[in-house]
Each structure stands twice: as C-alpha cells, then as structure tokens.
C-alpha cells in the first residue's frame, strides 16, 4: 500500500504529515501550509513498503535541500 506524505520544513525543523489519498492531496496540504510563518517549503513523498519516492513536480523545493528518512521514528527530514 502506498502512503502519501507531505513533509513541510523550516530552518531547523520538519513536520511529516501522513494519510493523504493522493499526490495532489499531499501537495494541496503543502500549499496550504506555505503562508505559515517559518515554513520554507515542502516535499511530497510516496512511501511504499520497501522504498520511497520524492515527487519534485508536486513539491516546493529550491533544489538545495536533502530529504532523508529516519526509519527508527518513521519520519522524514528536510535539510539544506
């Protein structure tokens, strides 16, 4: 089963929101969070059982960010 995730981030933090039904829903959440003070961008991710895929076309990233997964906590981190 595929889990669609929106990981929105600021200077030194990332919030991972899960439970979206599609890439577009995750993107819509990221766009909704963008006007919030301190939010720099968001990454839309599709997580499968064995791997995960970052969808640049649904994300708002400058290209300098790095997205990593913390398997212990099952969260994603965006750093730049």
N, C-alpha and C positions, 0 to 999 in steps of 0.2 A: 504494500500500500504506500502511496506517495503522500508525504506530509509537506504542505506548502508553508513557508516561513518568511516572515519579514523581520530582518534584523536592522533596526534603526540605531544610529550611533551619534555620539558627541565627541568631545575632546578626549576623554579617557574612560568612556563607558559605552556599553552596547546592551540594548534590550532586545531579547528574542521573543517575538510574538508568533505563536503557532496556531494551527487549527483552521487555516483558510482552505476553501474548497477548490481554489484555482490560483494560477499565477496572477491573474488580473485582480482578484480579491486581495492578495498579499500586496500588490503594487498600490492598490487604492488605499490600503491602510498606511503604507509608507508615505504617500502623498498627503494623506490627512494629518500625519504627524509632523511633516516638514515645517509648518509655521510655528511649531513649538520652540520656545527659546532654548538654544543649545543643541538642537538637532542639526547635524551637518549633512546627513544623507541616509540612505537605506539600501540594503541588499535583499533581493528576493531570491530565495533558495528553494529548490525541490529536493527533499530528502527521501531517499529510497532505503530499503533495508540494508544494503551493502555500501552505498555511496551517496554523495550529494552533489548537486549541480547548481552553480551560481548563474542566474539569468541576467546578464548585463542589460539586455534590452528592456527589462522590467524594473531595473534598479536605478538609483540615482547616486552614481559614484564618479569621482573625478579621474579615476584610473591609477591613483597613487595608493589606494587602500589595499590591504591584505585581509582576506577573510579566512578565519581558521575555526575549526570545530574542537570543542572541549568534550571529548567522549565521556569523561567521568561525570560531568554535570549535564551532558546532552544539550549544550548551548553553543552559540556561535559568537565569535568576537570579530570586530572590525577594527583594524588599527591602521595608522598612516604615519 
